[in-house]
Amino acid sequence: MSSVRVLRSASEIFERSVRFSGESRRFVKFKRMKDLNSEWPKRKYQAANMPFLQVDVDNFKTEVLAAKKPVMLEAYAEWCPPCTTTEMNVKRAVLATRGRVLLARFNVDHSADLAAMIGVKGVPTVIVYYLGSEMMRDVGTDTVTKYIGIVNWALSLDNAHDVIPPP
């Protein structure tokens, strides 16, 4: 038992891996990934300035239900901290589609009648519409990866002849 030593922190583990194995493979991969992800702040800035459709009861049928493309509708509230995270994650996921998926948002406090009409019971809620019908609903905040999967699934609806289960 005296030969077993518990490492106390991640920095100690990192120092030991570099010290005992020279420049380990993990360290080299970390450096390379850091270089590859240098464009991420630029993409984050683009997502922050991405336009979206502001939806209310008057234009819901014309903008969302009559759209020929898949539409991701986000229900949010200004006082909700997870809604800001969801907004950025959904914008990043939709930004990669280059206009093949539309992003629409509405504030549940300003459009309470629209929230009641489509059955929004909690915020944030992301609903995918395609050809006038609701295809999927996700309540709560998720990661960018989950929203990218949802966006890819929504894009596959355009080419599908059979029903594809949601992710």
Secondary structure by P-SEA (a helix, b strand, c coil): cccbbbbccaaaaaaaaaaaccccaaaaaaaaaaaaacaaaaaaaaaaabbbbbcccccccccccccccbbbbbbbbcccaaaaaaaaaaaaaaaaacccbbbbbbbccccaaaaaaaccccccbbbbbccccccccccccccaaaaaaaaaaaaaaaacccccccc
